[in-house]
Amino acid sequence: MSLRSESQKHVTRRVCACAYPRAEKSGEQGAVISHAEQTGSLGCVGWFIVILSGMFTLLLFPFTIWFCLKIVQEYERAVIFRLGRITDRKAKGPGIFFILPCTDSIVKVDLRTVSFDIPPQEILTKDSVTVSVDGVVYFRVSDPIASVANVSNADSSTRLLAQTTLRNVLGTKNLAELLSDREGIAHSMQFNLDEATDNWGIKVERVEIKDVKLPQQLQRAMAAEAEATREARAKVIAAEGEMNASRALKEASIVISESPSGLQLRYLQTLSTIAAEKNSTIIFPLPMDIISHFMKK
């Protein structure tokens, strides 16, 4: 009895191995099964309706041809739903294709780049300054099926997300960073938007900050600060110029004192300059030694 039971168990194991060869050793069969379930997911009733619709289309062929033919432009793609399910993992188009008029429905998706303005947003910066900032966003649909199946309205959702992203990014910046680092802010916004809209089949191509509006009081304060800075810088530059000029005059006086004839030449040069502008004016220089002699008396 024991030998018989042993042989029966061995036969049973061989039968199981033949029926399910290596089912537990690889995940490929699981993928095949899931694909088979996906292709047959319409069920018996669904396939019956599809076959009935095909027969109806063939019977009324001259009339139903206008309902079966669909044309998609070069910049569009069509997502086909059959009994509420997406038929393929790839959108149709561009060109002409056929659908079943009773069971299939299509949704056309535009693949061209779309641009929209972000409305002005009142934002409180990191250093507690209220500013109004607006911008522009450029995006396009990269995955038509995801843009239809994963979000109800990809365009509106992207617009709303851009407004909130602008607030979140600028809320972490100071006023100086906001005014000087617009390019960095735009790249940060583009990265955040692109990461958030990836599951929606949206590709954000570019984000730009258009205008930053400051309160009037803050504008006047910044203008006064800039004016004071420029005046202080001008005074410093004028003082440095006078100091350099005095040093040059000192060096010139040393050179002239070493050569008495140089002073006479300088006097003649001065007379020539005065005569060119005012011919009726003549200057006679008096030596300081003579004036000091009279002042002592």
C-alpha positions in Angstrom: 0.0 0.0 0.0 2.8 2.3 0.8 4.5 1.7 -2.6 1.3 2.3 -4.4 0.6 5.6 -2.6 4.2 6.7 -3.3 3.8 6.0 -7.1 0.4 7.9 -7.1 2.1 10.9 -5.5 4.9 10.8 -8.0 2.5 10.7 -11.0 0.5 13.6 -9.5 3.6 15.7 -9.2 4.5 15.0 -12.8 1.1 16.0 -14.0 1.2 19.2 -12.0 4.7 20.0 -13.4 3.5 19.4 -17.0 0.4 21.5 -16.5 2.2 24.5 -14.9 5.8 24.4 -16.1 8.0 26.7 -14.0 5.1 29.0 -13.0 6.7 30.1 -9.9 10.2 30.7 -11.3 9.6 33.6 -13.6 7.4 36.7 -13.7 6.9 36.4 -17.5 3.8 34.2 -17.3 2.3 36.6 -14.8 2.8 39.4 -17.3 1.3 37.3 -20.1 -1.7 36.4 -17.9 -2.3 40.0 -17.0 -2.0 41.0 -20.7 -4.5 38.3 -21.6 -6.8 39.5 -18.9 -6.4 43.1 -20.2 -7.2 42.1 -23.8 -10.1 40.1 -22.7 -11.3 42.5 -20.1 -14.5 43.4 -22.1 -16.1 40.1 -21.0 -18.6 38.0 -22.8 -21.2 40.7 -22.9 -18.8 43.3 -24.1 -17.5 41.1 -27.0 -21.1 40.3 -27.9 -21.9 44.0 -28.2 -18.7 44.6 -30.2 -19.5 41.8 -32.6 -23.1 43.0 -32.9 -21.9 46.5 -33.7 -19.5 45.2 -36.3 -22.3 43.2 -38.0 -24.6 46.3 -37.9 -21.8 48.4 -39.5 -21.3 45.8 -42.3 -25.1 45.6 -43.0 -25.4 49.3 -43.3 -22.0 49.8 -44.9 -22.8 52.6 -47.4 -24.3 54.8 -44.6 -22.1 53.8 -41.6 -18.8 54.5 -43.5 -19.2 58.2 -42.6 -19.5 57.3 -38.9 -16.5 54.9 -39.0 -14.0 57.1 -40.7 -12.1 59.6 -38.4 -9.4 62.0 -39.4 -6.8 63.4 -37.0 -4.6 66.4 -37.9 -0.8 66.3 -37.7 -0.7 68.2 -34.4 -3.4 66.0 -32.8 -3.8 62.5 -31.4 -6.9 60.5 -30.7 -7.6 58.4 -27.7 -10.1 55.6 -28.4 -12.5 54.3 -25.8 -14.3 51.0 -26.5 -17.2 50.4 -24.1 -15.5 52.8 -21.7 -12.1 51.2 -21.9 -9.0 52.5 -23.7 -8.3 50.1 -26.6 -4.5 50.6 -27.1 -1.6 51.9 -25.0 -0.8 54.3 -27.8 -2.9 57.1 -29.2 -4.0 57.1 -32.8 -2.9 59.5 -35.5 -2.1 61.5 -37.4 -4.1 60.5 -40.5 -7.3 58.4 -41.0 -8.5 55.4 -39.0 -11.7 53.4 -38.4 -13.9 53.0 -35.3 -17.1 51.2 -34.5 -19.9 53.8 -34.4 -21.9 52.3 -31.6 -19.2 51.1 -29.1 -16.2 53.4 -29.7 -15.7 57.0 -28.8 -12.7 59.2 -29.3 -11.1 62.1 -27.5 -8.8 64.4 -29.5 -5.8 65.8 -27.8 -3.8 68.8 -29.1 0.0 68.3 -28.9 1.0 71.9 -29.7 2.7 74.1 -27.1 0.2 76.2 -25.1 1.1 79.4 -23.3 -0.9 81.2 -20.6 -0.4 84.1 -18.3 -0.3 83.6 -14.5 -2.6 86.2 -13.0 -0.8 88.7 -10.6 -0.3 87.0 -7.2 0.0 89.0 -4.0 3.0 87.3 -2.3 4.6 87.8 1.1 8.3 87.3 0.7 10.7 85.8 3.3 11.6 89.3 4.6 7.9 90.2 5.1 7.5 92.4 2.0 4.2 92.2 0.0 4.8 92.2 -3.8 2.6 91.4 -6.8 4.2 89.0 -9.3 2.9 87.6 -12.6 4.4 85.2 -15.1 3.9 83.1 -18.2 4.1 79.3 -18.6 4.6 77.2 -21.8 3.6 73.6 -21.8 2.5 70.8 -24.1 0.9 67.3 -23.9 3.6 64.6 -24.0 1.4 61.6 -23.3 -2.2 61.9 -24.7 -3.5 58.9 -22.9 -2.3 60.0 -19.5 -3.7 63.5 -20.1 -7.1 62.0 -20.7 -7.2 59.2 -18.2 -5.3 60.6 -15.2 -6.8 64.1 -15.0 -10.2 65.6 -15.8 -8.9 68.8 -17.3 -5.2 68.9 -17.9 -5.1 72.5 -19.1 -7.1 74.0 -16.1 -5.2 71.8 -13.6 -1.9 73.1 -14.9 -3.0 76.7 -14.7 -4.1 76.3 -11.1 -0.9 74.5 -10.2 1.2 77.2 -11.7 -0.4 79.8 -9.5 0.2 77.8 -6.3 3.7 76.9 -7.4 4.5 80.6 -7.9 3.3 81.4 -4.4 5.2 78.6 -2.8 8.5 79.3 -4.6 8.5 83.1 -4.1 7.5 82.7 -0.5 10.9 81.3 0.3 12.8 84.2 -1.4 13.9 87.6 -0.1 13.1 90.8 -2.0 16.6 91.2 -3.2 16.7 87.6 -4.5 13.3 88.1 -6.1 14.5 91.2 -8.0 17.9 89.9 -9.0 17.5 86.1 -9.5 14.5 85.9 -11.8 16.1 83.2 -14.0 16.8 80.9 -11.0 13.2 81.4 -9.8 11.9 80.5 -13.3 14.0 77.3 -13.4 12.9 76.3 -9.9 9.2 76.8 -10.9 9.7 74.8 -14.1 11.3 71.9 -12.3 8.5 71.8 -9.7 5.7 72.1 -12.3 7.2 69.5 -14.6 7.6 67.0 -11.7 4.0 67.5 -10.5 2.5 67.3 -14.0 4.5 64.2 -15.1 1.6 61.9 -14.2 -0.8 64.0 -16.2 1.1 63.6 -19.4 2.1 67.3 -19.4 5.6 68.6 -20.2 6.4 72.1 -18.9 8.8 73.6 -21.4 9.5 77.1 -20.0 8.5 79.5 -17.2 9.2 83.2 -17.1 8.6 85.9 -14.5 7.1 88.9 -16.3 6.8 91.7 -13.7 7.3 92.4 -10.1 5.2 95.3 -8.7 6.3 96.9 -5.4 4.2 99.1 -3.2 4.5 102.9 -3.8 6.0 103.5 -0.3 8.6 100.8 -0.9 9.5 102.2 -4.3 10.0 105.7 -2.8 12.2 104.3 0.0 14.3 102.3 -2.4 14.7 105.3 -4.7 15.8 107.5 -1.8 18.2 104.8 -0.7 19.7 104.5 -4.2 19.9 108.3 -4.5 21.7 108.7 -1.2 24.1 105.9 -2.2 24.9 107.6 -5.5 25.5 111.0 -3.8 27.8 109.4 -1.2 29.7 107.7 -4.0 30.0 111.0 -6.0 31.4 112.8 -3.0 33.9 110.1 -2.4 35.0 110.2 -6.1 35.2 114.1 -5.9 37.4 113.9 -2.8 39.7 111.3 -4.3 40.0 113.6 -7.4 41.0 116.6 -5.3 43.5 114.6 -3.4 45.1 113.3 -6.6 45.1 116.8 -8.1 46.8 118.3 -5.0 49.5 115.6 -5.2 50.0 116.4 -8.8 50.3 120.1 -8.1 52.8 119.4 -5.4 54.9 117.4 -7.7 54.7 120.1 -10.3 55.8 122.8 -7.9 58.8 120.7 -6.9 59.8 120.4 -10.5 59.3 124.1 -11.2 61.3 125.1 -8.1 64.2 123.2 -9.4 64.2 125.2 -12.7 63.7 129.0 -12.4 63.2 129.2 -16.2 60.3 126.7 -16.0 58.3 129.3 -14.0 58.8 131.9 -16.7 57.7 129.4 -19.3 54.6 128.6 -17.3 53.8 132.3 -17.1 54.1 132.7 -20.8 51.9 129.7 -21.4 49.2 131.1 -19.0 49.3 134.5 -20.9 48.9 132.6 -24.2 45.8 130.8 -22.8 44.2 134.0 -21.5 44.9 135.9 -24.7 43.1 133.2 -26.8 39.9 133.7 -24.7 40.0 137.3 -23.5 42.3 139.6 -25.5 41.7 142.7 -23.4 42.9 141.0 -20.2 46.6 141.0 -19.3 47.9 139.6 -16.0 51.2 140.7 -14.5 52.4 138.4 -11.7 54.1 139.9 -8.8 56.7 138.0 -6.9 55.7 137.0 -3.3 59.0 138.4 -2.0 58.2 142.0 -3.0 54.7 141.8 -1.5 56.0 140.4 1.7 58.6 143.2 1.9 55.8 145.8 1.8 53.6 144.0 4.2 56.5 144.0 6.8 56.7 147.8 6.6 
